Amino acid sequence: MASLHVGLSRANLALVRATLCTCLCGLLLAMPSSSADEMDTSYSIGASRIDIHVDPGPLQVSSQDLMQWVHWAADSVTAYFGRYPVPEVRLRIIPTSGRGVRGGRTFGEKQGGSIRIHIGGETILAGLANDWMLTHEMVHLGFPSVPEEHHWIEEGLATYVEPIARVRAGHLDAQQMWFELTRDLHQGLPQEDDRGLDHTHTWARTYWGGALFCFLADLQIHQQTSNQKGLDDALRGILNAGGDIRQDWTLTDALRTGDEAVGVRVLLPLYEKMKDQPYDVDLGAVWKALGVEPSGDTVQFVDSAPMARIREAMTYGSAGARGPTKAPATPKG
């Protein structure tokens, strides 16, 4: 059964992780169609291929700019999952009016996935460099399709993972990532009459409530493994067990597989606490323990904080905890 994900909301460059550079094969031969405004080309990353089609329509950015944008997103997802999640993706870029990248949709298909995304004709290269949405859509490829009542895990996962993936690939500053997380994550906290993540289908609880679950899981995995593993290790375990967007899994099967991959029980117990009842968190205390101090439109890192090393590992991966080394579809909204 095919799956569809609809991306929505959310709010440079450092060095690329060296171990990934050998996996990036660059652009293949572009094959223009009969229209000068239409383009088809392919891009390879590791063993995967992204087939790109640009619909006719005026765009201020060049075809090379569009390919760089795709490269940035694919690079980021690969940095987080360790490989590109599926063998093939069909990416359709649809020009529209205005400026900026607009809502995307991601489907699971037999050979991999399909992504449709809109881009305003007035968008410039800097707008593509700052875009988060294509990375968000590509993150969807790396998790199995689950029943609709668990839509929060699909969108919450993409919301939480996207900026971390961009940091690890050198396409987003870590301070900016943590600033946005401290600014926005509170939206996922339960409000009055909340009935848990499986039964409270508001926008905030779907996107940010799901992101809150992922954040807490990441933190607890690091705590219980002496900072040796994190949520990325759990998600890689799920992906390596065959759990990508093409597969229909139960949520408990996915979470159980993730727990087995990291060797501690975090995902399933946390789900039991959050699925059908409000689960409140003192985020202010968490930021203080992690050594993240909001300061205007940025944050300051306090390296003497009790969980500062965990913050670094959550940002860069457990192996890079000292800092970056650089190197009929069911709608889901």
C-alpha positions as a printed NumPy array, in Angstrom:
array([[  0.   ,   0.   ,   0.   ],
       [  1.391,   3.391,  -0.964],
       [  1.825,   6.05 ,   1.674],
       [  1.606,   9.818,   1.546],
       [  3.173,  12.374,   3.839],
       [  2.366,  16.074,   3.668],
       [  5.042,  18.416,   5.009],
       [  4.131,  21.753,   6.658],
       [  5.711,  24.188,   8.993],
       [  9.227,  25.367,  10.295],
       [ 11.708,  27.688,  10.505],
       [ 25.762,  28.493,   6.262],
       [ 27.41 ,  26.02 ,   5.332],
       [ 30.346,  24.265,   7.106],
       [ 32.4  ,  21.308,   5.912],
       [ 30.78 ,  18.087,   4.681],
       [ 31.301,  14.942,   6.746],
       [ 34.37 ,  13.359,   5.177],
       [ 33.066,   9.823,   5.311],
       [ 30.095,  10.8  ,   3.187],
       [ 32.063,  12.501,   0.452],
       [ 33.016,   9.212,  -1.16 ],
       [ 29.33 ,   8.272,  -1.37 ],
       [ 28.297,  11.335,  -3.327],
       [ 28.476,  10.568,  -7.002],
       [ 27.246,  13.951,  -8.207],
       [ 24.984,  14.782, -11.057],
       [ 24.343,  12.464, -13.95 ],
       [ 23.666,  13.641, -17.485],
       [ 20.794,  16.123, -17.768],
       [ 18.257,  15.256, -20.46 ],
       [ 16.187,  18.318, -21.374],
       [ 12.678,  17.684, -22.709],
       [ 10.976,  19.461, -25.586],
       [ 10.168,  22.514, -23.438],
       [ 12.967,  24.892, -22.521],
       [ 11.244,  25.428, -19.173],
       [ 11.048,  21.716, -18.382],
       [ 13.905,  19.493, -17.266],
       [ 14.621,  15.889, -16.399],
       [ 17.839,  14.719, -14.795],
       [ 19.118,  12.158, -12.307],
       [ 21.305,  12.429,  -9.243],
       [ 23.126,   9.56 ,  -7.544],
       [ 24.011,   9.355,  -3.873],
       [ 25.674,   6.148,  -2.764],
       [ 23.671,   3.244,  -4.179],
       [ 20.512,   5.321,  -4.556],
       [ 19.186,   7.404,  -7.416],
       [ 16.982,  10.499,  -7.398],
       [ 15.152,  11.115, -10.679],
       [ 14.233,  14.791, -10.885],
       [ 11.552,  16.342, -13.07 ],
       [ 11.006,  20.098, -13.144],
       [  7.623,  21.138, -14.468],
       [  7.381,  24.004, -16.983],
       [  7.191,  27.408, -15.372],
       [  9.295,  30.501, -14.661],
       [ 12.023,  30.087, -12.05 ],
       [ 14.661,  32.618, -11.062],
       [ 17.069,  29.894,  -9.933],
       [ 19.042,  27.921, -12.482],
       [ 18.918,  24.185, -13.041],
       [ 22.337,  23.986, -11.36 ],
       [ 20.886,  25.764,  -8.315],
       [ 18.035,  23.256,  -8.148],
       [ 20.46 ,  20.342,  -8.33 ],
       [ 22.54 ,  21.869,  -5.519],
       [ 19.376,  22.13 ,  -3.417],
       [ 18.605,  18.46 ,  -4.004],
       [ 22.205,  17.61 ,  -3.146],
       [ 21.99 ,  19.477,   0.164],
       [ 18.814,  17.657,   1.203],
       [ 20.023,  14.208,   0.142],
       [ 23.386,  14.827,   1.808],
       [ 21.65 ,  15.755,   5.071],
       [ 19.408,  12.681,   5.147],
       [ 22.365,  10.446,   4.366],
       [ 24.398,  12.032,   7.161],
       [ 21.695,  11.11 ,   9.674],
       [ 20.664,   7.635,   8.496],
       [ 24.126,   6.521,   7.364],
       [ 22.806,   5.942,   3.842],
       [ 20.042,   7.241,   1.64 ],
       [ 16.884,   5.484,   2.881],
       [ 15.467,   4.012,  -0.361],
       [ 16.958,   2.845,  -3.683],
       [ 14.996,   5.202,  -5.939],
       [ 13.061,   8.439,  -5.579],
       [ 11.052,  10.347,  -8.163],
       [ 11.209,  14.047,  -7.313],
       [  8.828,  16.41 ,  -9.068],
       [  9.542,  20.135,  -8.655],
       [  6.551,  22.319,  -9.457],
       [  7.082,  26.061, -10.091],
       [  4.463,  28.307,  -8.523],
       [  4.002,  32.002,  -7.808],
       [  5.84 ,  33.987,  -5.168],
       [  8.98 ,  33.114,  -3.272],
       [ 10.023,  30.154,  -1.152],
       [  9.609,  26.402,  -1.025],
       [  6.006,  25.328,  -0.521],
       [  4.196,  22.269,   0.804],
       [  5.617,  18.873,  -0.155],
       [  4.076,  15.419,  -0.424],
       [  5.935,  12.133,  -0.088],
       [  4.607,   8.755,  -1.241],
       [  5.893,   5.239,  -0.734],
       [  6.2  ,   3.257,  -3.964],
       [  7.378,  -0.208,  -4.92 ],
       [ 10.914,   0.829,  -5.874],
       [ 11.298,   3.607,  -3.337],
       [  9.435,   6.872,  -3.061],
       [  7.935,   9.833,  -4.831],
       [  8.132,  13.457,  -3.684],
       [  6.215,  16.431,  -5.06 ],
       [  7.266,  19.885,  -3.905],
       [  6.414,  23.443,  -4.993],
       [  8.903,  26.276,  -5.366],
       [  8.064,  29.934,  -5.928],
       [  9.311,  31.445,  -9.164],
       [ 10.925,  34.356,  -7.29 ],
       [ 13.011,  32.059,  -5.059],
       [ 16.761,  32.722,  -5.141],
       [ 19.656,  30.406,  -4.32 ],
       [ 19.917,  31.734,  -0.75 ],
       [ 16.297,  30.674,  -0.221],
       [ 17.143,  27.156,  -1.326],
       [ 20.215,  27.06 ,   0.914],
       [ 18.047,  27.915,   3.932],
       [ 15.218,  25.558,   3.005],
       [ 14.243,  22.795,   5.43 ],
       [ 11.235,  21.371,   3.614],
       [ 12.908,  19.083,   1.066],
       [ 15.01 ,  17.524,   3.831],
       [ 11.832,  17.092,   5.915],
       [ 10.175,  15.248,   3.034],
       [ 13.196,  13.012,   2.468],
       [ 13.307,  12.043,   6.159],
       [  9.854,  10.482,   5.66 ],
       [ 11.487,   7.913,   3.367],
       [ 13.424,   6.402,   6.29 ],
       [ 10.534,   5.214,   8.475],
       [  7.808,   2.624,   7.812],
       [  4.216,   3.634,   7.131],
       [  2.09 ,   3.168,  10.25 ],
       [ -1.698,   3.36 ,  10.866],
       [ -3.279,   6.795,  10.694],
       [ -3.758,   7.219,  14.452],
       [  0.047,   7.252,  14.733],
       [  0.538,   9.979,  12.137],
       [  2.275,  12.02 ,  14.85 ],
       [  5.345,   9.762,  14.753],
       [  5.804,  10.259,  11.007],
       [  5.511,  14.046,  11.089],
       [  7.138,  14.451,  14.494],
       [ 10.111,  12.385,  13.394],
       [ 10.633,  14.479,  10.264],
       [ 10.238,  17.69 ,  12.283],
       [ 12.823,  16.63 ,  14.879],
       [ 15.351,  14.891,  12.62 ],
       [ 15.448,  17.425,   9.763],
       [ 17.482,  20.194,  11.471],
       [ 19.843,  17.714,  13.145],
       [ 20.465,  16.054,   9.796],
       [ 21.279,  19.419,   8.244],
       [ 23.698,  20.231,  11.082],
       [ 25.499,  16.917,  10.658],
       [ 25.928,  17.526,   6.93 ],
       [ 27.185,  21.061,   7.523],
       [ 24.136,  22.824,   6.105],
       [ 22.823,  24.394,   9.326],
       [ 24.518,  25.958,  12.34 ],
       [ 24.118,  24.02 ,  15.594],
       [ 23.239,  27.142,  17.578],
       [ 20.468,  27.927,  15.106],
       [ 19.144,  24.376,  15.429],
       [ 19.003,  24.53 ,  19.227],
       [ 17.531,  28.045,  19.155],
       [ 14.67 ,  26.846,  16.96 ],
       [ 14.148,  23.776,  19.145],
       [ 13.962,  25.829,  22.355],
       [ 11.676,  28.315,  20.621],
       [  9.223,  25.801,  19.145],
       [  9.227,  22.498,  21.046],
       [  6.865,  23.752,  23.762],
       [  4.107,  23.686,  21.14 ],
       [  4.107,  19.905,  21.493],
       [  3.263,  19.931,  25.211],
       [ -0.21 ,  18.658,  26.145],
       [ -2.941,  21.262,  26.555],
       [ -6.286,  21.127,  28.342],
       [ -8.39 ,  18.071,  27.426],
       [ -5.391,  16.337,  25.864],
       [ -5.903,  12.567,  25.417],
       [ -2.406,  11.549,  24.393],
       [ -0.622,  11.476,  21.063],
       [ -2.771,   8.722,  19.541],
       [ -6.001,  10.609,  20.266],
       [ -5.158,  14.319,  20.045],
       [ -4.833,  15.126,  16.365],
       [ -4.186,  18.847,  16.449],
       [ -1.486,  20.344,  14.268],
       [  0.687,  21.185,  17.296],
       [  0.453,  17.727,  18.844],
       [  0.972,  15.992,  15.483],
       [  4.103,  17.873,  14.468],
       [  5.553,  19.186,  17.726],
       [  4.044,  16.561,  20.015],
       [  5.661,  13.943,  17.794],
       [  8.899,  15.927,  17.837],
       [  8.711,  16.067,  21.643],
       [  8.445,  12.272,  21.777],
       [ 11.508,  11.956,  19.519],
       [ 13.476,  14.507,  21.544],
       [ 12.723,  12.757,  24.84 ],
       [ 13.537,   9.367,  23.312],
       [ 16.85 ,  10.68 ,  21.988],
       [ 17.732,  12.123,  25.391],
       [ 16.792,   8.967,  27.291],
       [ 18.654,   6.641,  24.924],
       [ 21.806,   8.7  ,  25.439],
       [ 21.298,   8.633,  29.201],
       [ 20.711,   4.882,  29.383],
       [ 23.613,   3.946,  27.088],
       [ 26.198,   6.189,  28.767],
       [ 26.022,   8.481,  25.748],
       [ 27.069,   5.735,  23.348],
       [ 23.843,   5.578,  21.304],
       [ 20.981,   7.847,  20.35 ],
       [ 17.742,   8.011,  18.403],
       [ 19.697,   7.917,  15.151],
       [ 20.981,   4.438,  16.066],
       [ 17.429,   3.273,  16.755],
       [ 16.192,   4.653,  13.431],
       [ 19.097,   3.106,  11.542],
       [ 18.184,  -0.218,  13.154],
       [ 14.589,   0.137,  11.977],
       [ 15.722,   1.107,   8.478],
       [ 18.231,  -1.758,   8.263],
       [ 15.482,  -4.175,   9.309],
       [ 13.547,  -3.136,   6.195],
       [ 11.454,  -0.397,   7.798],
       [ 11.332,   2.317,   5.152],
       [  8.326,   4.172,   3.732],
       [  7.457,   1.29 ,   1.368],
       [  6.566,  -1.001,   4.263],
       [  3.406,  -1.046,   6.401],
       [  4.35 ,  -1.752,  10.018],
       [  2.599,  -1.433,  13.333],
       [  4.042,   1.321,  15.488],
       [  4.851,  -1.124,  18.288],
       [  6.849,  -3.296,  15.877],
       [  8.824,  -0.256,  14.724],
       [  9.522,   0.949,  18.258],
       [ 10.434,  -2.549,  19.452],
       [ 12.918,  -2.857,  16.58 ],
       [ 14.436,   0.503,  17.508],
       [ 14.806,  -0.532,  21.149],
       [ 16.515,  -3.755,  20.1  ],
       [ 18.944,  -1.778,  17.928],
       [ 20.143,   0.367,  20.842],
       [ 19.955,  -2.364,  23.479],
       [ 17.774,  -0.44 ,  25.951],
       [ 14.017,  -0.142,  26.353],
       [ 13.15 ,   3.493,  25.757],
       [ 10.846,   3.854,  22.754],
       [  8.122,   1.423,  23.789],
       [  7.935,   2.517,  27.464],
       [  7.854,   6.187,  26.419],
       [  5.079,   5.449,  23.936],
       [  3.054,   3.765,  26.69 ],
       [  3.349,   6.955,  28.763],
       [  2.431,   9.338,  25.934],
       [ -0.019,   7.456,  23.692],
       [ -3.324,   7.914,  25.562],
       [ -2.712,  10.451,  28.322],
       [ -1.032,  13.843,  28.734],
       [  2.652,  13.616,  29.574],
       [  4.031,  16.935,  30.719],
       [  7.716,  17.89 ,  30.65 ],
       [  9.586,  20.74 ,  32.331],
       [ 11.424,  21.857,  29.225],
       [ 13.079,  24.759,  31.045],
       [ 14.804,  22.328,  33.375],
       [ 15.822,  20.138,  30.443],
       [ 17.413,  23.053,  28.549],
       [ 19.339,  24.039,  31.682],
       [ 20.629,  20.501,  32.23 ],
       [ 21.71 ,  20.27 ,  28.592],
       [ 23.493,  23.613,  28.801],
       [ 21.292,  25.467,  26.318],
       [ 20.583,  29.051,  27.36 ],
       [ 18.228,  31.114,  25.151],
       [ 19.722,  34.533,  24.436],
       [ 17.666,  36.782,  22.177],
       [ 17.541,  35.264,  18.71 ],
       [ 20.179,  32.632,  19.461],
       [ 21.355,  30.358,  22.286],
       [ 24.519,  30.065,  24.309],
       [ 26.033,  26.672,  25.151],
       [ 27.144,  26.044,  28.726],
       [ 29.739,  23.294,  28.576],
       [ 29.825,  22.896,  32.36 ],
       [ 26.149,  21.836,  32.415],
       [ 25.548,  18.271,  33.7  ],
       [ 24.332,  16.98 ,  30.319],
       [ 26.464,  19.108,  27.999],
       [ 28.149,  16.023,  26.525],
       [ 24.761,  14.504,  25.823],
       [ 23.762,  17.707,  24.025],
       [ 26.844,  17.427,  21.829],
       [ 26.147,  13.771,  21.055],
       [ 22.501,  14.489,  20.227],
       [ 23.698,  17.174,  17.842],
       [ 26.564,  15.43 ,  16.086],
       [ 26.056,  11.745,  16.831],
       [ 27.586,   9.708,  19.624],
       [ 30.798,   9.066,  17.699],
       [ 31.195,  12.802,  17.122],
       [ 30.302,  14.03 ,  20.582],
       [ 33.289,  16.395,  20.65 ],
       [ 31.77 ,  18.427,  17.818],
       [ 31.396,  18.217,  14.029],
       [ 34.15 ,  16.392,  12.213],
       [ 32.642,  17.305,   8.825],
       [ 32.487,  15.541,   6.942],
       [ -4.631,   4.552,  -2.824],
       [ -2.625,   6.587,  -0.608],
       [ -3.658,   7.588,   2.864],
       [ -3.104,  11.325,   3.4  ],
       [ -0.846,  12.205,   6.293],
       [ -0.506,  15.874,   7.042]])
